[in-house]
Amino acid sequence: MIRLAFWIIGSLVVAALAAWLMGLEGTLTLEAAGYRMQPRLGTAVFMFIVLAVVVIALWALVRRILAAPRHMARRNREKRRQQGVDALSDGFVALQAGDPARARALARDAQARLPDNAAARLLEARADLALGDMPAAREHYRALIANEKTALAALAGLYDQARAQHRPDAALTFARKALALAPQSGWAADAVFDDLARRGQWAEAVAMVNVELAANREERARKRRRQAVIETARARETETSNPLSALDHALTALRLLPDFVPAALIAARIHINRGETRKAMSLLRRIWRATGHPDVAALYAHAQPGASAVDRLRRLGEIIEMPPPHRAAGMALARAAIDAYDWQSARLALAPFAGSDATQGVASLMAEIEEGETGDQGKAREWLARAVRAPRDPAWTADGLVSDEWEPVSPVTGKLDAFEWKVPVTLSARNPAPPAVAQLPAEAPLPLAPAANAT
């Protein structure tokens, strides 16, 4: 409606202007080639305007004709470019869909249509890598390194190729180059960090973690945990040779992760060897309340070197109530009671957990009780038979491997912080026999750092 109103108003204005021009008084005399014309002034102005419009239209037509070849060439270039972009897009889709041969063909088509587009060459390199044509892929990647825009992507491709060919040293070299080129490159930083952790170069590893940027809560928590694990690894490495330094690293780890059991055990052992029993017991009590980890209870029982089995049982009673709140507490208390020949307390500690869902550790302890208290070999063998079929107890597990102690990296993959305290899903090559329970020896205390190195 508004457009119609504007059109009507415009038409009226043009008509009024034309009428005004036609009505202008006066004449205009034109003489040319023996001809003489004397149109009215308004008519002459109107004819001049019409002539100007005709000239402009003719000039526009001539320009269009003259520019036609250039426009056609540009249109062809745009069409060719669009075809190249389509081929490039289809090539990436084909590569992702698992058709590297078609992806390579489309990449070559895209390169022919887009000679200056590095993405087409990158696609061909990835397709060559997927097809197993390593020499061709390597040549493409090396050519792409010269381009500042594609250097990082090329190094990533060379890194993947080296890993596929089982050349870890070459892969690490490419990762280091990528990290130098782009310090915030995640894959390169992870590759270099994993290598440092695998080789136990903890100082360099923690330096890398310290400069990591943590933008949100999850990233900050991940950074703190990695720092704590590395500090614990450093403490574990120097616990015997330099206990003071190890204690400092362990306490640093506990400041980062207050309930981290491996760090707490190291710190407590060093306190015990230095004669600081109260500090060790205070730390272990706090960690036990937070985690209920059986290794914590075991070390707490042996916090006083040379204590008798009865004293160890009494000491455990300080942190474990009857009835025990969970299976780990019951097993730790039962172990100490068995060592003290307190069969009644051992039975009471295991009673809530010795039902049909008894684990291997509970069944093994019950077998010890039956044999030690009554000498009933039949019942003892019955419990041992149940132990073979019973569910396993939690243990330090990483990548299907079960370890007696926590380790900072997985022996299988070399990944940092791979060990978890959980129920194993497979048998361990290190521990082919089912673990019964965290043992509390009756006579010898748990392995502690030598007292000679306490200062």
C-alpha positions as CSV (number, residue, x, y, z in Angstrom):
1,M,0.0,0.0,0.0
2,I,2.8,2.4,0.9
3,R,4.7,1.5,-2.3
4,L,1.6,2.2,-4.4
5,A,1.2,5.6,-2.7
6,F,4.8,6.5,-3.4
7,W,4.4,5.4,-7.1
8,I,1.3,7.6,-7.5
9,I,2.9,10.6,-5.9
10,G,6.0,10.1,-8.0
11,S,4.0,9.9,-11.2
12,L,2.1,13.1,-10.4
13,V,5.4,14.9,-9.7
14,V,6.9,13.8,-13.0
15,A,3.7,14.8,-14.9
16,A,3.6,18.2,-13.2
17,L,7.3,18.7,-14.1
18,A,6.7,17.7,-17.7
19,A,3.7,20.1,-18.0
20,W,5.7,22.9,-16.4
21,L,8.5,22.3,-18.9
22,M,6.1,22.2,-21.9
23,G,4.5,25.4,-20.7
24,L,7.7,27.5,-20.5
25,E,7.4,30.6,-22.7
26,G,10.0,31.5,-25.3
27,T,11.7,29.8,-28.2
28,L,15.0,28.3,-28.9
29,T,16.6,28.8,-32.4
30,L,18.8,25.9,-33.8
31,E,20.6,26.2,-37.1
32,A,22.5,23.3,-38.6
33,A,23.3,22.2,-42.2
34,G,21.0,24.8,-43.6
35,Y,18.2,23.8,-41.4
36,R,16.6,26.1,-38.9
37,M,14.5,25.0,-36.0
38,Q,12.7,27.2,-33.5
39,P,11.0,24.9,-30.9
40,R,9.4,26.2,-27.8
41,L,11.8,26.4,-24.9
42,G,9.9,23.7,-22.9
43,T,9.9,21.4,-25.9
44,A,13.6,21.9,-26.4
45,V,14.4,21.1,-22.8
46,F,12.3,18.0,-22.9
47,M,14.0,16.8,-26.1
48,F,17.4,17.4,-24.6
49,I,16.5,15.3,-21.6
50,V,15.2,12.5,-23.8
51,L,18.3,12.7,-25.9
52,A,20.5,12.4,-22.8
53,V,18.6,9.4,-21.6
54,V,19.0,7.7,-25.0
55,V,22.7,8.4,-25.0
56,I,23.2,7.0,-21.5
57,A,21.2,3.9,-22.4
58,L,23.3,3.3,-25.6
59,W,26.5,3.8,-23.7
60,A,25.4,1.3,-21.0
61,L,24.6,-1.2,-23.8
62,V,28.0,-0.7,-25.4
63,R,29.7,-1.1,-22.1
64,R,27.8,-4.3,-21.4
65,I,28.8,-5.7,-24.7
66,L,32.4,-4.8,-24.3
67,A,32.5,-6.2,-20.7
68,A,30.7,-9.5,-21.6
69,P,33.9,-11.5,-22.1
70,R,35.3,-10.4,-18.7
71,H,32.0,-11.2,-17.0
72,M,31.8,-14.6,-18.6
73,A,35.4,-15.3,-17.4
74,R,34.6,-14.2,-13.9
75,R,31.4,-16.4,-13.9
76,N,33.4,-19.4,-15.0
77,R,36.0,-18.8,-12.3
78,E,33.3,-18.6,-9.7
79,K,31.7,-21.7,-11.0
80,R,35.0,-23.5,-11.0
81,R,35.7,-22.3,-7.5
82,Q,32.3,-23.5,-6.3
83,Q,32.9,-26.9,-7.9
84,G,36.3,-27.0,-6.1
85,V,34.7,-26.2,-2.8
86,D,32.0,-28.8,-3.3
87,A,34.7,-31.4,-4.2
88,L,36.6,-30.4,-1.1
89,S,33.6,-30.7,1.1
90,D,32.5,-34.0,-0.4
91,G,36.1,-35.3,0.0
92,F,36.1,-34.6,3.8
93,V,32.8,-36.3,4.1
94,A,34.0,-39.3,2.2
95,L,37.1,-39.5,4.4
96,Q,35.1,-39.3,7.5
97,A,32.7,-41.9,6.1
98,G,35.6,-44.4,5.6
99,D,36.1,-44.0,1.9
100,P,39.7,-42.7,1.5
101,A,40.0,-43.7,-2.1
102,R,37.1,-41.4,-3.1
103,A,38.3,-38.8,-0.8
104,R,41.7,-38.8,-2.5
105,A,40.1,-38.5,-6.0
106,L,37.9,-35.6,-4.8
107,A,41.0,-34.0,-3.2
108,R,42.8,-34.1,-6.5
109,D,39.8,-32.7,-8.3
110,A,39.7,-29.9,-5.7
111,Q,43.4,-29.1,-6.2
112,A,42.9,-28.8,-10.0
113,R,40.1,-26.3,-9.4
114,L,41.6,-24.6,-6.4
115,P,45.4,-24.6,-7.0
116,D,46.0,-22.2,-4.2
117,N,43.9,-23.9,-1.6
118,A,46.1,-25.8,0.9
119,A,43.1,-27.6,2.4
120,A,42.8,-29.7,-0.8
121,R,46.4,-30.9,-0.4
122,L,45.9,-31.6,3.3
123,L,42.8,-33.7,2.4
124,E,44.9,-35.7,-0.1
125,A,47.6,-36.3,2.5
126,R,45.0,-37.5,5.1
127,A,43.5,-39.8,2.4
128,D,46.9,-41.2,1.5
129,L,47.6,-41.8,5.2
130,A,44.3,-43.7,5.5
131,L,45.1,-45.7,2.4
132,G,48.5,-46.6,3.8
133,D,50.4,-44.7,1.1
134,M,53.0,-43.4,3.6
135,P,55.5,-41.9,1.1
136,A,52.9,-39.9,-0.7
137,A,51.4,-38.7,2.6
138,R,54.8,-37.7,3.9
139,E,55.6,-35.7,0.7
140,H,52.3,-33.8,1.0
141,Y,52.8,-33.0,4.7
142,R,56.4,-31.8,4.2
143,A,55.2,-29.5,1.4
144,L,52.5,-28.1,3.7
145,I,55.0,-27.4,6.5
146,A,56.4,-24.5,4.4
147,N,53.0,-22.8,4.6
148,E,52.5,-20.9,7.8
149,K,48.7,-21.6,7.8
150,T,49.1,-25.3,7.3
151,A,52.3,-26.0,9.2
152,L,50.6,-27.1,12.4
153,A,48.1,-29.3,10.6
154,A,51.0,-30.9,8.6
155,L,52.9,-31.6,11.8
156,A,49.8,-33.2,13.2
157,G,49.6,-35.4,10.2
158,L,53.2,-36.4,10.4
159,Y,52.8,-37.1,14.1
160,D,49.8,-39.4,13.3
161,Q,51.8,-41.1,10.5
162,A,54.8,-41.7,12.8
163,R,52.6,-43.2,15.4
164,A,50.9,-45.5,12.8
165,Q,54.3,-46.7,11.7
166,H,55.3,-47.3,15.4
167,R,58.1,-44.6,15.3
168,P,57.6,-43.0,18.7
169,D,60.8,-40.9,18.5
170,A,59.8,-39.4,15.2
171,A,56.3,-38.7,16.5
172,L,57.7,-37.0,19.6
173,T,60.0,-34.8,17.4
174,F,57.0,-33.7,15.4
175,A,55.0,-33.0,18.6
176,R,57.9,-30.9,20.0
177,K,58.1,-28.9,16.7
178,A,54.3,-28.3,16.8
179,L,54.5,-27.2,20.5
180,A,57.3,-24.7,19.6
181,L,55.2,-23.4,16.8
182,A,51.9,-23.2,18.7
183,P,52.4,-23.5,22.5
184,Q,48.6,-23.9,23.1
185,S,48.3,-26.9,20.8
186,G,46.5,-29.5,22.9
187,W,47.6,-32.6,21.1
188,A,51.3,-31.6,20.9
189,A,51.3,-30.6,24.6
190,D,49.7,-33.9,25.6
191,A,52.2,-35.9,23.5
192,V,55.2,-34.1,25.0
193,F,53.8,-34.3,28.5
194,D,53.0,-38.0,28.2
195,D,56.6,-38.6,27.1
196,L,57.9,-36.7,30.1
197,A,55.7,-38.7,32.4
198,R,56.6,-42.0,30.8
199,R,60.3,-41.3,31.3
200,G,59.8,-39.9,34.9
201,Q,61.0,-36.4,34.1
202,W,58.8,-34.9,36.7
203,A,60.4,-31.5,37.0
204,E,59.8,-30.8,33.3
205,A,56.4,-32.3,33.5
206,V,55.2,-30.2,36.4
207,A,56.7,-27.1,34.7
208,M,54.4,-27.8,31.7
209,V,51.4,-28.2,33.9
210,N,52.1,-25.0,35.8
211,V,51.9,-22.9,32.7
212,E,48.7,-24.5,31.4
213,L,45.7,-22.2,31.1
214,A,42.6,-23.2,33.0
215,A,39.6,-21.3,31.8
216,N,36.8,-23.1,33.9
217,R,36.3,-25.1,37.0
218,E,36.8,-28.5,35.3
219,E,40.1,-27.4,33.8
220,R,41.3,-26.0,37.1
221,A,40.4,-29.3,38.8
222,R,42.2,-31.3,36.2
223,K,45.3,-29.1,36.4
224,R,45.4,-29.4,40.2
225,R,45.0,-33.2,40.0
226,R,47.8,-33.5,37.5
227,Q,50.0,-31.3,39.7
228,A,49.2,-33.5,42.7
229,V,49.9,-36.7,40.9
230,I,53.3,-35.4,39.7
231,E,54.2,-34.2,43.2
232,T,53.3,-37.6,44.6
233,A,55.4,-39.3,41.9
234,R,58.4,-37.1,42.9
235,A,57.8,-37.9,46.6
236,R,57.6,-41.6,45.8
237,E,60.8,-41.4,43.8
238,T,62.8,-39.7,46.6
239,E,61.2,-41.2,49.6
240,T,64.2,-43.4,50.4
241,S,67.0,-41.2,49.1
242,N,65.8,-37.8,50.2
243,P,62.9,-38.1,52.7
244,L,62.8,-34.4,53.5
245,S,62.3,-33.5,49.9
246,A,59.8,-36.3,49.5
247,L,57.8,-35.1,52.5
248,D,57.7,-31.6,51.0
249,H,56.4,-33.0,47.6
250,A,53.9,-35.2,49.4
251,L,52.5,-32.3,51.5
252,T,52.3,-30.2,48.3
253,A,50.3,-32.9,46.7
254,L,48.0,-33.0,49.7
255,R,47.5,-29.2,49.6
256,L,46.3,-29.7,46.0
257,L,44.3,-32.8,46.7
258,P,43.6,-33.0,50.4
259,D,42.3,-36.6,50.3
260,F,44.9,-38.1,47.9
261,V,45.7,-41.5,49.4
262,P,49.1,-42.2,47.8
263,A,50.5,-38.8,48.9
264,A,49.1,-39.3,52.4
265,L,50.7,-42.7,52.7
266,I,54.1,-41.4,51.7
267,A,53.9,-38.4,54.0
268,A,52.7,-40.6,56.9
269,R,55.6,-43.2,56.4
270,I,58.1,-40.4,56.4
271,H,56.6,-38.9,59.6
272,I,56.8,-42.3,61.2
273,N,60.4,-42.9,60.3
274,R,61.3,-39.4,61.7
275,G,59.6,-40.3,65.0
276,E,56.7,-37.9,64.3
277,T,54.0,-40.5,65.2
278,R,51.4,-38.0,66.2
279,K,51.6,-36.2,62.9
280,A,51.4,-39.4,61.0
281,M,48.4,-40.6,63.0
282,S,46.6,-37.3,62.7
283,L,47.1,-37.3,58.9
284,L,46.0,-40.9,58.6
285,R,42.9,-40.4,60.7
286,R,41.8,-37.5,58.5
287,I,42.4,-39.5,55.3
288,W,40.6,-42.6,56.7
289,R,37.5,-40.5,57.5
290,A,37.5,-39.1,54.0
291,T,38.3,-42.2,52.0
292,G,38.0,-45.4,54.1
293,H,41.0,-46.8,52.2
294,P,42.4,-50.1,53.6
295,D,46.0,-49.1,53.1
296,V,45.4,-46.1,55.4
297,A,44.0,-48.4,58.1
298,A,47.0,-50.8,57.7
299,L,49.5,-48.0,58.1
300,Y,47.6,-46.5,61.0
301,A,47.8,-49.8,62.8
302,H,51.6,-49.9,62.3
303,A,52.1,-46.2,63.1
304,Q,54.0,-47.1,66.3
305,P,57.0,-49.3,65.3
306,G,57.4,-52.4,67.5
307,A,53.8,-52.4,68.8
308,S,52.2,-55.7,69.6
309,A,49.3,-57.2,67.7
310,V,47.0,-56.4,70.6
311,D,48.2,-52.8,70.5
312,R,47.6,-52.6,66.8
313,L,44.1,-53.9,67.2
314,R,43.4,-51.4,70.0
315,R,44.8,-48.6,67.8
316,L,42.5,-49.6,64.9
317,G,39.6,-49.4,67.3
318,E,40.2,-45.7,67.6
319,I,39.2,-45.1,64.0
320,I,36.8,-48.0,63.3
321,E,33.6,-48.4,65.2
322,M,31.7,-51.6,65.8
323,P,29.9,-52.7,63.7
324,P,32.3,-51.5,60.9
325,P,30.6,-49.0,58.6
326,H,31.9,-50.6,55.4
327,R,33.6,-53.7,54.1
328,A,37.1,-52.2,54.0
329,A,36.8,-51.2,57.7
330,G,35.6,-54.6,58.6
331,M,38.4,-56.4,56.8
332,A,41.1,-54.2,58.3
333,L,39.7,-54.7,61.8
334,A,39.4,-58.5,61.2
335,R,43.0,-58.7,59.9
336,A,44.2,-57.0,63.1
337,A,42.0,-59.2,65.3
338,I,43.3,-62.4,63.6
339,D,46.9,-61.3,64.2
340,A,46.0,-60.7,67.9
341,Y,44.2,-64.1,68.0
342,D,41.0,-62.3,69.0
343,W,38.7,-64.6,67.0
344,Q,35.5,-63.3,68.4
345,S,36.3,-59.7,67.4
346,A,37.4,-60.9,64.0
347,R,34.0,-62.7,63.5
348,L,32.1,-59.7,64.6
349,A,34.0,-57.4,62.3
350,L,33.2,-59.6,59.3
351,A,29.7,-60.6,60.2
352,P,27.9,-57.9,58.2
353,F,29.9,-58.8,55.1
354,A,30.2,-62.6,55.2
355,G,26.8,-63.3,53.5
356,S,26.2,-64.4,50.0
357,D,27.9,-61.4,48.6
358,A,31.2,-61.9,50.4
359,T,34.2,-60.9,48.4
360,Q,37.4,-62.8,48.0
361,G,39.1,-60.9,50.8
362,V,36.2,-61.6,53.3
363,A,36.1,-65.3,52.3
364,S,39.9,-65.7,52.8
365,L,39.8,-64.0,56.2
366,M,36.9,-66.2,57.3
367,A,38.9,-69.3,56.2
368,E,41.8,-68.0,58.5
369,I,39.3,-67.6,61.3
370,E,37.9,-71.1,61.0
371,E,41.3,-72.7,60.8
372,G,42.8,-70.5,63.6
373,E,40.0,-70.6,66.1
374,T,38.7,-74.2,65.8
375,G,41.1,-75.9,63.4
376,D,38.1,-76.9,61.3
377,Q,39.7,-77.7,58.0
378,G,36.4,-78.5,56.3
379,K,34.9,-75.0,57.0
380,A,38.2,-73.4,56.1
381,R,38.3,-75.2,52.7
382,E,34.6,-74.3,52.2
383,W,35.5,-70.6,52.6
384,L,38.5,-70.9,50.4
385,A,36.3,-72.5,47.7
386,R,34.0,-69.5,48.0
387,A,36.9,-67.2,47.7
388,V,37.7,-68.6,44.3
389,R,34.2,-67.8,42.9
390,A,33.6,-64.6,45.0
391,P,33.7,-61.1,43.6
392,R,37.1,-59.4,43.8
393,D,38.0,-56.7,46.2
394,P,39.1,-53.2,45.0
395,A,42.7,-52.8,44.0
396,W,44.9,-50.3,42.2
397,T,44.0,-50.9,38.6
398,A,45.1,-49.4,35.3
399,D,44.4,-50.6,31.7
400,G,43.5,-54.1,32.9
401,L,46.6,-54.4,35.1
402,V,46.4,-54.8,38.9
403,S,49.2,-53.5,41.0
404,D,49.9,-54.0,44.7
405,E,50.8,-50.3,45.0
406,W,49.7,-47.1,43.3
407,E,52.0,-46.0,40.5
408,P,52.0,-42.6,38.8
409,V,51.9,-43.9,35.2
410,S,50.4,-47.0,33.6
411,P,53.0,-49.6,32.6
412,V,50.8,-50.4,29.6
413,T,50.1,-47.1,28.0
414,G,52.4,-44.7,29.9
415,K,49.5,-42.4,30.8
416,L,49.7,-40.3,33.9
417,D,47.2,-40.9,36.7
418,A,45.9,-44.1,35.1
419,F,45.6,-46.1,38.3
420,E,42.3,-46.2,40.1
421,W,41.2,-47.8,43.3
422,K,38.4,-50.0,42.0
423,V,37.3,-53.6,41.5
424,P,39.5,-55.1,38.8
425,V,37.8,-56.5,35.7
426,T,40.6,-58.8,34.6
427,L,43.3,-60.8,36.3
428,S,46.6,-59.1,36.6
429,A,49.8,-60.4,35.0
430,R,51.6,-59.1,38.1
431,N,49.2,-60.7,40.5
432,P,47.9,-64.0,39.0
433,A,46.5,-65.1,42.4
434,P,43.3,-63.4,43.7
435,P,44.2,-60.8,46.3
436,A,42.8,-61.6,49.7
437,V,43.1,-58.4,51.6
438,A,45.5,-55.7,52.5
439,Q,47.7,-57.7,54.9
440,L,48.7,-56.6,58.3
441,P,51.6,-58.8,59.2
442,A,51.6,-60.0,62.8
443,E,55.3,-59.5,63.4
444,A,56.8,-57.3,60.7
445,P,55.5,-53.8,60.1
446,L,54.6,-52.4,56.7
447,P,57.6,-51.4,54.6
448,L,58.7,-48.0,55.7
449,A,61.4,-45.6,54.4
450,P,64.7,-46.4,56.2
451,A,65.1,-44.5,59.4
452,A,68.7,-43.8,58.6
453,N,67.6,-41.4,55.9
454,A,65.2,-39.5,58.1
455,T,67.3,-36.4,58.3
